[in-house]
Every structure is written in C-alpha cells, then in structure tokens.
Amino acid sequence: MAISKDYNVEVVKREVVLPAIVIQEHVLPLSNMDLTIPPICVYTFFCYEKPSQTSFASVLSNLKSSLSRAFVSCYAFAGRLVSHGVGDLQMVCNNKGAEFSEAYADTCLSQVEFYNPIAAIEGKLVPQLVNDSQGNGTPVFAVQVTQFSCGGIVVSCTFDHRIADSFSANMFLICWANLSRNEPIESISPSFMRSILVPRDPPNYCSEIDRMYMKVQPLPQSNMQIPQPALASRIYHLSANDIEKLQLSANQHGNNYTKLEAFSSYFWKLLIQAQRMEDTINCNIGIAVDGRSHLNEMGMPANYFGNAILVPFARARAGDIKKEPLSWSAKLIHDAIHSAANEECFRSLVDFIEISKPSLVFPSIYANKDEPSIVISSGLRFPLYEVDHGWGKPSLASYYLPYSPGYVMPSPSPYGDGSWIIYMNLLVDNINAIESHPNFILRLISPDLYGGQKSVYNSNY
C-alpha cells in the first residue's frame, strides 16, 4: 500500500486571537463526567478547495475576526486549564485567547494522502497546546490554517478533550462558521449549565455502572518512557449501498437494528476473523452514548457544552462472534446501548465518580489488556460539512484521535447520499489484517475527493 507522500509545512506566523468582548474572569467548574476524560486532545481538520472569490489574506482575516466573536459565547475555549494536583482541575475563563497559526505547504492538496492521517497530518497540520509561559495554565484550543501550493486550504483545530466532547467541539465549529458568514448563532450558542451533573444527596449508583466503569489510582509522575504499541490511522469511505446491505443482514430475522448497530456488528466480527483469534478469547466492543437526549427531562439543554458521554460495552467469546450471524452480535450491541441510554445510568455515573474520589474513574472496557477491545463513537449527527466559512463547504472533514488502539468513528460523507467517512485508529497488525480480509468492504478515501474531483476510491488500494 502506498503511504502519504512526504511534504513540508512552514508555520510563518503565530498570534493569539482574543475574545471580541471581555467577560469577567471566573472559574467554570468541571463536571464529574469531565473528570472521566484523560489528558488527551481531539483534532479535527477540514479540507477546502481554492477559494474562487477571495484571497488567502482575506480568508485569514475573516477567520480571525469570526473566531474572536465566537469566543464571546464559547468563552471556555479562550480560557486556560489549571491543575492543582491529580484530579483537581479548574477551567479558568480568563480571556487569554487561543493561538492562531498561519502556515504554507509545498505541495498540492491532491498529492497528500489523507487516508493515512498519521503520515499526512501529524507534525504538519495539527497545532499543539503548549503550556502558558506566564504560568496561567494550559490552553484548551488552537487553530492552524494552511495554504497549499494549489491554493487549497486546510483548517485544523485542537481541543482539550477534558473540556469538550466531540458534540461540544462541533457545536463551536458551526458557531464559528456561521459568524464567518455573518449568520445568526442563537440556536447553537452553548450552555455551560453544570447543575444537572451535580451528584445526588446521598449519591448512589446502579449495578450497570459497576460493570461499565472502574476506579483507577492516579499514577505518580515519572520521566520513564513507557513503550507504546505501533498504531495506524486510516480514513475510509463506506457506500450507502453497503451500509444498507449490512443493516438488511443484521435484520434478516425481523429485527430493527440501526445502521450504526449493524456496522458495529460487522466490524467487530471482521476484526476477530481477520486476526484469527482463538475461540475462547473474550472480546469487547464499546459504543459511546451521548447523554444530552437522556437527561433533557432533568433540564439538560441540547446545546450543553462539556462531556456528556457514557461508554457501555458488550462482551462475547471470539468463537461465538465468528460463527453467529450479524443479528446475534447486533443484539448484544443493541442491548448494551439500551442498558445505558437512560437518565438513571447517567446520574449513577455522576454519583459513582463522586463516591470514588480521590480515585479516578475510567470506562472498564480499557481495563483488561488481554481482552481485545474496540470503541465505536458515532459522529453521524455532526454536520461537519456545514463548516462553511464563506468560501465553500469542505471537500473532506474528519476527526483525528491518534491515541489508544481500537477507536472507530463514522461520520457523514460530503456527498449527502447516505454514505459514510470512517476514521479509525488500530494496531498496525490489525489494520493490515482487516485490509487483506475478503470480507473487508471499506475503501480508502482518494486524494481526488479533496483535490476537486469526484472519486472517493484510492486507485492504489
């Protein structure tokens, strides 16, 4: 398989964009659910064809101006995260702003193979969050805007996951884009209400949380380098026709499983078949569930800003997953989702975290390294292709999380035809195994997709 062609990116200017209106400095409490998130960043990038009606200088000026205005309602992203010890974090909303980098790449967009984002993006297109030199804490958001030799543009953003989940990040991105086009943002302005995630008195939790989450003792700080497994990231396309076939297969016995449940069942089975796992090995699949729709009766607004994700999981033996039809594993996944998709489960997690302090709390699916696990996090509700800053919609958009192996995120494709773009981060051996398996139906995205043509398939695949 061809890898991304090497190219160089030069950052020519860095500046800090401040909020257009200064708010009174205050501390935004992190909720208990924020405390389940490790110190990792979420990256997202948007590829745009060369603007036909405006210059790159005008693009930069408009992006900075609208970002400054976006910080007025999304003021957390202009603040700093301050640590007072393990598990003791504060989000200080202090108007310090975010770094905005201007960069240039010495190649054309169509020559960059974004299907391999570790090679194409890492160290080139995504900005890093650097500790404030004045001791004011760590920034939680940064932007890099890169112009390519063809005139194409990539806008990439970095978010601190402890402050915002992908839903919150996407809400901010849409707000920023609307302001770039001078359109209203009232319906998508974030809510920072934390009262809904306050523990009950006395706190208590259901048995499902005991299974889904675990206490973890904080590790002492160490300079020792811990060996990391070799990982590979890929971005694929899955056609609407293949999605429909997967759903029909999962529902062949009269069930009513969703497209996401059907795809998750397929991918779980594929991964186990491709790796030729022993039949007796237990395997896990987690599905990220958004709590916003399940806590609305208790007052959580749909535009809640923060982390509101719970990760239930299904477990089964590899042999059973391999031999049974998709409907069998789809039922396991469906049941796992519905065990968590309720108000009590989310409130129980908040209480469990409170009872567990000062221990940290993390999803149990990550606990047993001897049991192969994957997590599916759906981005299918995220309108990534509505992030239009006034010179056109992106030709490719994706999240990028190059951390733990076994992360998969489907999102809508730019075509609006029901097909998906699927980002995944797996062990290198797992990627090689699934791509060579006869049941593999995903196709690597093609440079033509974001270079101005219409094919999504990679001719080198």
C-alpha positions as CSV (number, residue, x, y, z in Angstrom):
1,M,0.0,0.0,0.0
2,A,1.3,3.5,-0.8
3,I,1.9,5.8,2.1
4,S,1.3,9.5,2.2
5,K,3.8,11.5,0.1
6,D,6.1,13.5,2.2
7,Y,5.8,17.2,2.1
8,N,6.9,20.2,4.2
9,V,4.8,22.7,6.1
10,E,6.2,26.0,7.3
11,V,4.4,28.0,10.0
12,V,5.2,31.6,9.2
13,K,3.1,33.4,11.8
14,R,1.6,32.7,15.2
15,E,-0.6,35.0,17.0
16,V,-3.2,34.9,19.8
17,V,-6.8,35.7,19.0
18,L,-8.6,37.3,21.9
19,P,-12.4,37.4,22.5
20,A,-14.1,40.4,20.9
21,I,-15.8,41.2,24.2
22,V,-14.0,40.6,27.5
23,I,-16.0,38.7,30.1
24,Q,-15.5,38.8,33.8
25,E,-12.8,36.3,34.8
26,H,-14.3,33.3,36.6
27,V,-13.9,29.6,37.1
28,L,-16.1,27.2,35.1
29,P,-16.4,24.0,37.3
30,L,-15.5,20.8,35.5
31,S,-18.3,18.3,35.9
32,N,-17.8,14.8,37.3
33,M,-18.2,13.5,33.7
34,D,-15.4,15.8,32.6
35,L,-13.2,14.0,35.2
36,T,-13.5,10.7,33.4
37,I,-11.5,12.0,30.4
38,P,-7.7,11.5,30.4
39,P,-5.5,14.4,29.4
40,I,-5.7,13.9,25.6
41,C,-6.5,16.2,22.7
42,V,-9.1,15.8,19.9
43,Y,-8.0,17.0,16.5
44,T,-10.3,17.9,13.6
45,F,-9.4,19.0,10.1
46,F,-11.3,20.5,7.1
47,C,-10.0,20.5,3.5
48,Y,-11.3,23.2,1.2
49,E,-10.7,23.8,-2.5
50,K,-9.1,27.0,-3.6
51,P,-11.5,29.9,-2.9
52,S,-12.6,31.4,-6.1
53,Q,-13.8,34.8,-4.9
54,T,-11.3,35.8,-2.2
55,S,-7.6,35.9,-1.4
56,F,-5.8,33.8,1.3
57,A,-5.1,37.0,3.2
58,S,-8.9,37.8,3.3
59,V,-9.6,34.2,4.4
60,L,-7.2,34.6,7.3
61,S,-8.6,38.0,8.3
62,N,-12.2,36.7,8.3
63,L,-11.3,33.6,10.2
64,K,-9.6,35.5,13.0
65,S,-12.3,38.1,13.2
66,S,-15.1,35.5,13.4
67,L,-13.1,33.4,15.9
68,S,-12.8,36.4,18.1
69,R,-16.6,36.8,18.1
70,A,-17.1,33.1,18.6
71,F,-15.2,33.3,21.8
72,V,-17.8,35.6,23.2
73,S,-20.4,32.8,23.5
74,C,-17.9,29.9,23.6
75,Y,-15.7,31.7,26.2
76,A,-14.3,28.4,27.6
77,F,-12.1,27.9,24.6
78,A,-10.4,31.3,25.2
79,G,-9.5,30.2,28.8
80,R,-6.9,28.1,30.5
81,L,-7.0,24.8,32.2
82,V,-5.2,25.0,35.6
83,S,-4.2,21.9,37.6
84,H,-3.8,21.9,41.4
85,G,-2.9,18.3,41.6
86,V,-4.1,14.9,40.2
87,G,-7.8,15.0,39.7
88,D,-8.0,18.7,40.8
89,L,-8.6,20.8,37.6
90,Q,-10.1,24.1,37.1
91,M,-11.3,25.8,33.9
92,V,-10.4,29.4,34.3
93,C,-12.3,31.6,31.8
94,N,-9.8,34.5,31.7
95,N,-10.0,35.9,28.1
96,K,-6.4,34.7,27.3
97,G,-7.5,33.6,23.8
98,A,-6.2,30.9,21.5
99,E,-3.1,30.6,19.3
100,F,-3.8,31.0,15.6
101,S,-1.1,29.8,13.2
102,E,-0.7,30.6,9.5
103,A,1.2,28.0,7.5
104,Y,2.1,27.1,4.0
105,A,2.6,23.6,2.4
106,D,4.9,22.9,-0.5
107,T,2.6,20.5,-2.3
108,C,-1.0,20.4,-3.7
109,L,-3.9,19.1,-1.6
110,S,-4.4,16.3,-4.2
111,Q,-0.9,15.0,-3.5
112,V,-1.5,14.5,0.2
113,E,-3.0,11.1,1.0
114,F,-5.2,11.9,4.0
115,Y,-6.3,8.3,4.2
116,N,-3.2,7.8,6.3
117,P,-3.5,10.7,8.7
118,I,-0.6,9.8,11.0
119,A,1.7,10.3,8.0
120,A,-0.3,13.1,6.3
121,I,-1.3,15.2,9.4
122,E,0.8,14.5,12.4
123,G,3.5,17.1,13.0
124,K,2.3,19.1,9.9
125,L,-1.2,20.3,10.1
126,V,-2.5,20.0,13.7
127,P,-1.4,22.6,16.2
128,Q,-0.3,21.7,19.7
129,L,-1.5,23.0,23.0
130,V,1.5,24.5,24.8
131,N,1.6,25.5,28.5
132,D,1.3,29.2,29.0
133,S,4.8,30.7,29.5
134,Q,3.4,33.1,32.2
135,G,2.1,30.3,34.3
136,N,-1.5,30.9,33.6
137,G,-2.3,27.2,32.8
138,T,-2.7,25.3,29.6
139,P,-4.7,26.5,26.5
140,V,-7.6,24.3,25.6
141,F,-8.0,25.3,21.9
142,A,-5.7,26.1,19.0
143,V,-6.1,26.7,15.2
144,Q,-3.8,26.2,12.2
145,V,-4.7,27.4,8.7
146,T,-2.5,26.0,6.0
147,Q,-2.5,27.1,2.3
148,F,-1.3,24.5,-0.2
149,S,0.6,25.2,-3.5
150,C,-2.6,24.7,-5.4
151,G,-4.5,27.3,-3.4
152,G,-6.4,24.7,-1.4
153,I,-6.7,25.3,2.4
154,V,-6.8,23.1,5.4
155,V,-8.3,24.5,8.7
156,S,-7.3,22.3,11.6
157,C,-8.2,22.6,15.2
158,T,-7.0,21.1,18.5
159,F,-9.3,20.8,21.5
160,D,-8.6,19.6,25.0
161,H,-10.9,16.6,25.5
162,R,-11.3,17.3,29.2
163,I,-13.2,20.5,28.4
164,A,-15.4,19.3,25.5
165,D,-16.6,16.2,23.8
166,S,-16.9,15.9,20.1
167,F,-20.5,17.2,20.2
168,S,-19.4,20.4,22.0
169,A,-16.5,20.8,19.6
170,N,-18.7,20.5,16.6
171,M,-21.2,23.0,18.1
172,F,-18.4,25.5,18.4
173,L,-17.2,24.9,14.9
174,I,-20.6,25.5,13.5
175,C,-21.0,28.7,15.6
176,W,-17.6,29.9,14.3
177,A,-18.5,29.2,10.6
178,N,-21.9,30.9,11.0
179,L,-20.2,34.0,12.3
180,S,-17.7,33.9,9.4
181,R,-20.8,34.1,7.1
182,N,-22.4,36.8,9.3
183,E,-25.3,34.4,10.1
184,P,-27.1,34.1,13.5
185,I,-25.9,31.7,16.2
186,E,-28.6,32.0,18.8
187,S,-29.9,28.5,18.2
188,I,-26.4,26.9,18.5
189,S,-24.9,29.0,21.3
190,P,-23.5,26.7,24.0
191,S,-24.9,26.2,27.5
192,F,-22.4,25.9,30.4
193,M,-25.0,24.8,32.9
194,R,-23.4,22.4,35.3
195,S,-26.3,21.9,37.8
196,I,-27.7,18.9,36.0
197,L,-24.5,16.9,36.6
198,V,-24.3,17.7,40.4
199,P,-24.2,14.4,42.4
200,R,-27.4,13.4,44.3
201,D,-27.5,13.6,48.1
202,P,-26.8,11.0,49.1
203,P,-25.0,9.7,46.0
204,N,-25.9,6.2,44.8
205,Y,-25.4,4.2,41.6
206,C,-27.0,1.3,39.7
207,S,-25.3,-2.0,39.1
208,E,-24.7,-1.3,35.4
209,I,-22.2,1.4,36.3
210,D,-20.3,-1.1,38.4
211,R,-19.8,-3.1,35.2
212,M,-19.2,-0.2,32.9
213,Y,-16.7,1.9,35.0
214,M,-13.8,1.3,37.3
215,K,-11.8,3.1,39.9
216,V,-8.2,3.9,39.0
217,Q,-5.5,5.1,41.4
218,P,-3.5,8.0,40.0
219,L,0.0,7.0,38.9
220,P,2.9,9.0,40.3
221,Q,4.6,11.3,37.8
222,S,7.6,9.7,36.2
223,N,10.1,10.5,33.5
224,M,10.3,6.9,32.5
225,Q,9.3,6.2,28.9
226,I,6.6,3.6,28.6
227,P,6.8,1.6,25.3
228,Q,3.8,2.3,23.1
229,P,2.3,-0.2,20.6
230,A,2.7,0.6,16.9
231,L,-0.6,2.3,15.7
232,A,-2.0,3.1,12.3
233,S,-4.8,5.5,11.5
234,R,-6.9,5.3,8.4
235,I,-9.8,7.2,6.8
236,Y,-12.2,5.1,4.7
237,H,-15.4,5.5,2.7
238,L,-18.3,3.2,3.1
239,S,-21.0,3.4,0.4
240,A,-24.7,3.8,1.2
241,N,-25.4,0.6,-0.6
242,D,-23.0,-1.4,1.6
243,I,-24.5,0.2,4.7
244,E,-28.0,-0.8,3.6
245,K,-26.7,-4.4,3.0
246,L,-25.2,-4.6,6.5
247,Q,-28.5,-3.4,8.0
248,L,-30.5,-5.9,6.0
249,S,-28.2,-8.7,7.1
250,A,-28.4,-7.7,10.7
251,N,-32.2,-7.5,10.5
252,Q,-32.9,-10.7,8.5
253,H,-34.8,-12.2,11.3
254,G,-37.2,-9.4,11.7
255,N,-35.2,-7.2,14.0
256,N,-34.9,-3.4,13.8
257,Y,-31.3,-2.7,14.4
258,T,-29.9,0.7,13.4
259,K,-27.3,1.2,10.7
260,L,-24.7,2.0,13.4
261,E,-25.5,-1.2,15.3
262,A,-25.3,-3.2,12.1
263,F,-22.0,-1.6,11.1
264,S,-20.6,-2.1,14.6
265,S,-21.6,-5.8,14.5
266,Y,-19.9,-6.2,11.1
267,F,-16.7,-4.5,12.2
268,W,-16.5,-6.4,15.4
269,K,-16.8,-9.7,13.5
270,L,-14.4,-8.6,10.8
271,L,-11.7,-7.7,13.3
272,I,-12.0,-11.0,15.1
273,Q,-12.0,-13.0,11.9
274,A,-9.1,-11.1,10.4
275,Q,-6.9,-11.6,13.5
276,R,-7.8,-15.3,13.7
277,M,-8.4,-15.1,17.4
278,E,-8.7,-18.2,19.5
279,D,-12.4,-19.1,20.1
280,T,-12.1,-18.9,23.9
281,I,-10.8,-15.3,24.0
282,N,-13.3,-12.7,25.3
283,C,-13.7,-9.7,23.1
284,N,-15.3,-6.3,23.9
285,I,-17.0,-3.6,21.9
286,G,-18.0,-0.2,23.4
287,I,-20.4,2.3,22.0
288,A,-20.2,5.9,23.1
289,V,-23.7,7.1,24.2
290,D,-24.5,10.9,24.3
291,G,-26.4,11.8,27.5
292,R,-27.9,15.0,26.2
293,S,-31.1,13.4,24.9
294,H,-31.4,11.2,28.0
295,L,-31.1,14.0,30.6
296,N,-33.3,16.5,28.9
297,E,-36.2,15.8,31.2
298,M,-34.0,16.8,34.1
299,G,-33.1,20.0,32.4
300,M,-30.0,19.3,30.4
301,P,-30.2,21.5,27.3
302,A,-29.5,20.1,23.9
303,N,-26.7,22.6,23.5
304,Y,-24.9,21.5,26.7
305,F,-21.1,22.3,26.5
306,G,-18.8,19.8,28.2
307,N,-18.5,16.0,28.3
308,A,-21.7,14.0,28.5
309,I,-20.7,10.6,27.2
310,L,-21.1,7.2,28.7
311,V,-19.4,4.1,27.3
312,P,-21.3,0.8,27.7
313,F,-19.9,-2.3,26.2
314,A,-20.8,-5.8,25.1
315,R,-18.6,-8.9,25.7
316,A,-18.6,-12.2,23.9
317,R,-16.2,-15.0,23.0
318,A,-14.4,-14.8,19.7
319,G,-15.7,-18.2,18.6
320,D,-19.3,-17.1,19.1
321,I,-18.9,-13.8,17.2
322,K,-17.2,-15.6,14.3
323,K,-19.8,-18.4,13.9
324,E,-23.0,-16.5,14.7
325,P,-24.8,-14.2,12.2
326,L,-24.6,-10.4,12.3
327,S,-28.0,-10.3,14.0
328,W,-26.6,-12.1,17.1
329,S,-23.8,-9.6,17.8
330,A,-26.0,-6.7,16.8
331,K,-28.4,-7.8,19.6
332,L,-25.5,-7.7,22.1
333,I,-24.6,-4.2,20.9
334,H,-28.2,-3.0,20.9
335,D,-28.7,-4.3,24.5
336,A,-25.5,-2.7,25.7
337,I,-26.5,0.6,24.3
338,H,-30.0,0.5,25.8
339,S,-28.7,-0.6,29.2
340,A,-27.0,2.9,29.4
341,A,-29.4,5.1,27.3
342,N,-31.4,6.3,30.3
343,E,-31.4,9.0,32.9
344,E,-30.6,6.8,35.8
345,C,-27.4,5.4,34.3
346,F,-26.0,8.8,33.6
347,R,-26.9,10.1,37.0
348,S,-25.4,7.0,38.5
349,L,-22.1,7.6,36.8
350,V,-22.0,11.1,38.2
351,D,-22.6,9.7,41.7
352,F,-20.1,6.9,41.3
353,I,-17.4,9.4,40.4
354,E,-18.3,11.4,43.5
355,I,-18.1,8.4,45.7
356,S,-14.8,7.2,44.2
357,K,-12.9,10.5,44.8
358,P,-9.9,11.0,45.0
359,S,-9.6,7.9,42.8
360,L,-10.1,8.5,39.1
361,V,-12.9,6.7,37.1
362,F,-12.5,5.3,33.6
363,P,-14.5,3.0,31.3
364,S,-13.9,-0.7,32.2
365,I,-13.6,-1.6,28.6
366,Y,-10.0,-0.3,28.8
367,A,-9.2,-2.4,31.9
368,N,-8.2,-5.8,30.6
369,K,-5.4,-5.6,28.1
370,D,-5.7,-9.4,27.5
371,E,-9.2,-8.9,26.0
372,P,-9.2,-7.2,22.6
373,S,-11.5,-4.2,22.6
374,I,-12.8,-1.5,20.3
375,V,-14.9,1.6,20.8
376,I,-17.3,3.0,18.2
377,S,-18.0,6.7,18.7
378,S,-20.6,7.9,16.2
379,G,-20.2,11.3,14.5
380,L,-23.2,10.7,12.2
381,R,-25.1,13.5,13.8
382,F,-22.3,16.0,13.4
383,P,-22.8,18.3,10.4
384,L,-19.1,18.6,9.6
385,Y,-19.8,19.6,6.0
386,E,-21.7,22.6,7.2
387,V,-18.5,24.2,8.5
388,D,-18.6,26.7,5.7
389,H,-16.7,29.9,6.4
390,G,-17.9,31.7,3.3
391,W,-15.8,30.3,0.5
392,G,-17.5,26.9,0.2
393,K,-18.1,23.7,2.1
394,P,-15.2,21.3,2.9
395,S,-14.5,18.6,0.5
396,L,-13.2,16.4,3.3
397,A,-13.6,16.6,7.1
398,S,-12.7,14.3,9.9
399,Y,-11.8,14.0,13.5
400,Y,-8.4,12.5,14.4
401,L,-7.5,10.8,17.7
402,P,-4.2,9.0,17.4
403,Y,-4.1,7.5,20.9
404,S,-5.5,4.2,22.2
405,P,-5.8,1.4,19.7
406,G,-9.3,0.3,18.8
407,Y,-11.1,3.6,18.1
408,V,-13.6,3.9,15.2
409,M,-15.6,7.0,14.3
410,P,-18.1,7.0,11.4
411,S,-19.4,10.4,10.2
412,P,-21.4,11.6,7.1
413,S,-19.6,11.8,3.8
414,P,-19.5,15.1,1.8
415,Y,-21.9,13.7,-0.8
416,G,-25.1,13.7,1.3
417,D,-26.0,10.3,-0.2
418,G,-26.1,8.3,3.0
419,S,-22.5,7.1,2.6
420,W,-20.0,7.4,5.5
421,I,-16.5,8.6,6.1
422,I,-14.9,6.3,8.7
423,Y,-11.9,7.3,10.8
424,M,-10.2,4.5,12.8
425,N,-7.1,4.1,14.9
426,L,-5.9,0.5,15.3
427,L,-2.8,-1.5,15.9
428,V,-0.7,-1.7,12.7
429,D,-1.1,-5.5,12.6
430,N,-4.9,-5.2,12.9
431,I,-5.1,-2.7,10.1
432,N,-3.0,-5.0,7.8
433,A,-5.2,-7.9,8.8
434,I,-8.6,-6.3,8.1
435,E,-7.5,-4.7,4.8
436,S,-6.4,-8.1,3.4
437,H,-9.5,-9.9,4.6
438,P,-12.0,-11.0,1.9
439,N,-15.0,-9.6,3.9
440,F,-13.4,-6.1,4.0
441,I,-15.8,-3.7,2.3
442,L,-14.4,-0.3,3.2
443,R,-12.4,1.7,0.7
444,L,-9.6,4.1,1.4
445,I,-10.5,7.7,0.5
446,S,-8.9,9.1,-2.6
447,P,-6.9,12.3,-2.9
448,D,-9.3,13.2,-5.7
449,L,-12.0,13.7,-3.1
450,Y,-10.4,16.7,-1.5
451,G,-8.5,17.7,-4.7
452,G,-11.6,18.8,-6.5
453,Q,-12.8,15.7,-8.3
454,K,-15.5,13.2,-7.5
455,S,-14.0,9.8,-6.8
456,V,-13.6,8.7,-3.2
457,Y,-11.7,5.5,-4.0
458,N,-8.0,5.1,-3.8
459,S,-6.5,3.7,-7.0
460,N,-3.5,2.4,-5.1
461,Y,-5.7,0.2,-2.8
